[in-house]
Amino acid sequence: MGSITVLLGHLYGLGSMRTLTIWLWVPALVLAGVGSWSGVRAGDSALREIIRAGFWGGLWGTIGYDLFRIPFHGGYNLFGAIRYYGMWLCGADASGPLTDACGLAYHFANGISFGWVFALLAVRRVWLWALLWGLGLETVAVMTVFGEIFMMRQLNLALFLAYAAHLAYGYPLGRICQDPEGNRWSSAIGGWIALSLTMFVFGWFQFAWHPQPPDPVPRGVVMLHENGLFPGALEVEAGMPLEVRNVNREAIEVTVRHVSMRENAEVARFTLEPGSLRPIPVTRPGIYQIATPAKQFRSVILLSHRNGTYTDRAE
């Protein structure tokens, strides 16, 4: 459970995700690895079965989870949290190719970790238990501060898609754990297919999610370029200076909304002429959306915090 613990610890303000990973998750992985290696080496066939079923079940479940969500990517930021995982792990305040790769790697590690926990509890049980496991995981996410920060409780359709995607996670996990030895999902051919689909998800996330900026984006700046808005995600301290720059050849209308507020309040709406810039009012914690309504650009998601807290309890 070390993978999810470092994320929740970060969101609850117990420490940065990067620090918690170094001092908590890495030691947990080492201990689990040494213990597993010792048990398998000593001939523990049950442990070997759990490790194998949990790995392949968690991997295939994560693939199913992501492939289910990709078609809905255009209308919802269903993969937005993954970008923040990478930023938090790398200690960065803006997304980029490296942070995106780290975030997706953490996402897959999390899915495999939950696969191991399920296999430990329910290997060779009927596969329907894995559906309940997937729904239970999403329920816990919604009830924690994760669900509050990323608006899972307010966005009904996004919440429905999240629960449906967890069924896509639970089905392959349950089928593999129900029959670890005779399941094609974990065969040699199934392994190569899983690897290919994993590489597809990584490639899609890197290139289809958001184009990369032609030039480095200065810190504290959202840049409007002819290819899109950059960076795709960023994090700032509430009250710190932030500005939008238009390096496009035409004027662009920009809207800024504080999505975390229940009334989804519009913070600002303005038009930027070519070569001009304008400060953005980010005075409160939570999620902001910076969008260009007249352009087919994916909006920038801005996560604001105050002293490490991402929620405004005054609201």
C-alpha positions in Angstrom: 0.0 0.0 0.0 3.0 2.3 -0.1 2.2 3.7 -3.5 -1.2 5.1 -2.6 0.0 6.1 0.9 2.6 8.6 -0.5 -0.1 10.2 -2.7 -2.6 10.6 0.1 0.1 11.7 2.5 1.0 14.5 0.0 -2.6 15.6 -0.4 -3.2 15.6 3.4 -0.1 17.7 3.9 2.0 15.1 5.7 4.9 15.8 3.4 5.7 16.2 -0.3 5.1 13.1 -2.5 8.8 13.1 -3.5 10.0 13.0 0.1 7.4 10.4 1.1 8.4 8.2 -1.8 12.1 8.3 -0.8 11.6 7.7 2.9 8.4 5.5 2.8 7.6 3.9 -0.6 11.2 2.9 -1.7 11.9 1.2 1.7 8.6 -0.6 1.5 9.4 -1.8 -2.0 12.8 -3.1 -0.9 11.3 -4.9 2.1 8.5 -6.4 0.0 11.0 -7.4 -2.7 13.4 -9.1 -0.3 10.6 -10.9 1.5 9.1 -12.1 -1.8 12.4 -13.3 -3.2 13.2 -15.2 0.0 9.8 -16.9 0.1 9.9 -17.9 -3.6 13.5 -19.1 -3.3 12.4 -21.2 -0.3 9.8 -22.9 -2.5 6.6 -21.1 -1.4 4.5 -21.9 -4.5 1.4 -20.0 -3.1 3.4 -16.8 -2.8 4.8 -17.2 -6.3 1.2 -17.6 -7.6 0.1 -14.5 -5.7 3.0 -12.4 -7.1 2.4 -13.6 -10.7 -1.4 -13.2 -10.6 -1.3 -9.8 -8.9 1.3 -8.4 -11.3 -0.4 -9.5 -14.5 -3.9 -8.8 -13.2 -2.9 -5.3 -12.0 -1.2 -4.6 -15.3 -4.1 -5.8 -17.5 -6.5 -4.0 -15.2 -4.7 -0.7 -15.5 -4.6 -1.1 -19.3 -8.3 -1.8 -19.4 -8.9 1.2 -17.1 -7.0 3.6 -19.4 -8.3 2.2 -22.7 -11.8 2.7 -21.4 -11.2 6.3 -20.6 -9.3 7.4 -23.8 -12.5 7.9 -25.9 -13.8 10.3 -23.3 -10.6 12.3 -23.1 -11.8 15.0 -25.5 -14.6 16.3 -23.2 -13.1 15.7 -19.8 -9.7 15.9 -18.1 -9.9 12.3 -17.0 -6.1 11.9 -17.1 -5.4 15.3 -15.5 -4.4 13.8 -12.1 -1.7 11.7 -13.7 0.1 14.8 -14.8 0.2 16.0 -11.2 1.5 12.7 -9.9 4.6 13.2 -12.1 5.0 16.8 -11.1 4.8 15.9 -7.4 7.3 13.0 -7.8 9.8 15.2 -9.7 9.3 18.3 -7.5 8.2 20.3 -10.5 5.7 23.1 -10.7 4.8 22.6 -14.4 4.2 19.5 -16.5 6.5 18.3 -19.3 7.5 15.1 -21.1 9.6 13.9 -18.1 6.9 14.6 -15.5 4.2 13.1 -17.7 6.2 9.9 -18.1 6.9 9.7 -14.3 3.2 10.3 -13.6 2.1 7.5 -15.9 4.7 5.2 -14.5 3.4 5.9 -11.0 -0.2 5.3 -12.2 0.8 1.9 -13.6 2.7 1.0 -10.4 -0.3 2.0 -8.4 -2.5 -0.3 -10.5 -0.1 -3.2 -10.1 0.2 -2.6 -6.4 -3.6 -2.8 -6.0 -3.4 -6.0 -8.1 -1.0 -7.6 -5.6 -3.2 -6.6 -2.6 -6.2 -8.2 -4.3 -4.3 -11.3 -5.2 -3.2 -11.6 -1.6 -6.8 -11.4 -0.4 -8.7 -13.3 -3.1 -6.5 -15.4 -5.4 -8.6 -18.3 -6.9 -11.8 -16.6 -5.8 -14.6 -16.0 -8.3 -13.7 -13.0 -10.6 -16.8 -11.0 -9.5 -15.0 -10.1 -6.3 -12.5 -8.0 -8.4 -15.4 -5.9 -9.7 -16.3 -5.0 -6.1 -12.6 -4.4 -5.4 -12.4 -1.9 -8.2 -15.6 -0.1 -7.2 -14.3 0.0 -3.6 -11.1 1.6 -4.7 -12.9 4.4 -6.5 -15.2 4.9 -3.5 -12.3 5.4 -1.2 -10.8 7.9 -3.7 -14.0 9.9 -3.8 -14.4 10.0 0.0 -10.8 11.2 0.6 -9.3 14.6 0.0 -8.4 13.3 -3.5 -12.1 13.3 -4.5 -12.4 16.8 -3.0 -9.4 18.4 -4.8 -10.2 16.8 -8.2 -13.9 17.6 -8.0 -15.0 13.9 -8.1 -18.0 14.6 -5.9 -19.4 17.5 -8.0 -18.9 16.2 -11.6 -21.6 13.5 -11.9 -20.7 12.3 -15.4 -17.0 12.2 -14.7 -17.8 10.3 -11.5 -19.9 7.7 -13.5 -17.0 7.3 -16.0 -14.6 6.8 -13.1 -16.7 4.0 -11.6 -17.2 2.4 -15.0 -13.5 2.5 -15.7 -12.8 0.7 -12.4 -15.1 -2.1 -13.6 -12.8 -2.3 -16.7 -9.9 -2.5 -14.2 -11.5 -5.2 -12.1 -12.6 -7.6 -14.8 -9.2 -8.7 -16.1 -7.8 -8.6 -12.6 -10.5 -11.0 -11.4 -10.2 -13.3 -14.4 -6.4 -13.7 -14.0 -6.6 -14.1 -10.2 -9.4 -16.7 -10.5 -7.3 -19.0 -12.7 -3.6 -17.9 -12.4 -2.2 -20.9 -14.3 -4.7 -21.4 -17.1 -5.4 -17.8 -18.1 -4.3 -16.6 -21.5 -4.0 -13.0 -20.2 -0.8 -13.9 -18.4 0.7 -16.3 -21.0 3.7 -15.4 -23.0 1.6 -14.1 -25.9 -0.6 -12.2 -23.4 2.5 -10.6 -21.9 3.7 -9.3 -25.2 0.2 -7.9 -26.0 0.1 -6.3 -22.5 3.5 -4.7 -23.1 2.4 -3.4 -26.5 -0.7 -1.9 -25.1 1.2 -0.3 -22.3 3.6 1.3 -24.7 0.6 2.5 -26.7 -0.9 4.2 -23.6 2.5 5.8 -22.8 2.8 7.1 -26.4 -0.7 8.4 -26.5 -0.3 10.1 -23.2 2.9 11.8 -24.3 1.9 12.9 -27.8 -1.9 13.0 -28.1 -2.7 14.5 -24.8 -1.0 17.8 -25.5 1.6 19.1 -28.0 4.9 20.1 -26.5 5.9 23.8 -26.5 8.4 24.9 -29.2 10.3 26.9 -26.6 10.8 26.7 -22.8 7.9 28.3 -20.9 9.1 30.7 -18.1 8.1 29.9 -14.6 4.7 31.4 -13.6 3.6 31.8 -17.2 0.9 30.3 -19.3 1.8 30.8 -23.0 -0.7 30.9 -25.8 1.0 29.6 -28.9 -0.5 28.7 -32.3 -0.2 25.0 -31.4 -1.9 25.2 -27.9 -1.6 26.4 -24.4 1.6 25.6 -22.4 2.3 24.1 -20.0 -0.5 21.6 -19.9 -0.6 21.6 -16.1 1.0 23.8 -13.4 0.9 24.4 -9.7 1.3 27.7 -7.8 1.0 29.1 -4.3 -2.2 31.1 -3.9 -1.4 34.8 -4.2 1.8 34.3 -6.2 2.1 36.2 -9.5 0.9 34.3 -12.6 0.4 35.7 -16.1 -0.8 34.7 -19.6 1.2 35.6 -22.6 0.0 35.6 -26.2 2.8 34.7 -28.6 0.3 33.9 -31.3 -0.2 36.0 -34.4 -3.9 36.8 -33.6 -5.9 38.0 -30.7 -7.2 35.2 -28.4 -10.1 35.3 -26.0 -9.2 33.7 -22.6 -11.4 32.6 -19.7 -10.3 31.7 -16.2 -12.6 29.7 -13.9 -12.2 28.6 -10.3 -13.5 25.1 -10.9 -13.3 24.1 -7.3 -16.0 26.6 -6.2 -19.5 25.1 -6.2 -20.8 27.9 -8.4 -17.9 27.3 -10.8 -17.2 31.0 -10.7 -15.6 32.8 -13.6 -12.6 34.6 -12.3 -11.7 36.5 -15.5 -12.5 36.8 -19.2 -10.4 38.9 -21.5 -8.9 39.1 -25.0 -5.1 39.2 -25.4 -3.7 40.9 -28.4 -0.6 39.4 -30.2 2.5 39.9 -28.1 0.6 41.1 -25.0 0.4 39.6 -21.5 -2.0 39.8 -18.5 -1.8 38.7 -14.9 -4.2 36.0 -13.7 -5.9 36.4 -10.3 -5.1 33.2 -8.3 -6.1 34.2 -4.8 -7.5 30.9 -3.4 -6.6 27.2 -3.3 -8.2 24.7 -5.6 -8.4 23.9 -9.3 -8.5 26.7 -11.9 -9.2 26.2 -15.6 -7.6 28.5 -18.2 -9.3 28.1 -21.5 -9.6 29.6 -25.0 -13.3 29.2 -26.0 -12.8 30.1 -29.6 -9.8 27.7 -30.1 -9.7 23.9 -30.2 -7.1 23.9 -27.5 -7.1 21.6 -24.5 -7.4 23.9 -21.5 -4.7 24.4 -18.9 -5.4 23.0 -15.5 -3.9 25.0 -12.7 -3.7 23.6 -9.1 -3.3 26.3 -6.4 -2.4 25.6 -2.8 -1.8 27.6 0.4 0.9 26.3 2.6 0.6 22.9 1.0 -3.2 22.8 1.4 -5.2 22.5 -1.9 -8.7 23.1 -0.4 -10.2 26.3 0.8 -12.0 25.3 4.0 -13.6 28.7 4.2 -15.9 27.5 1.4 
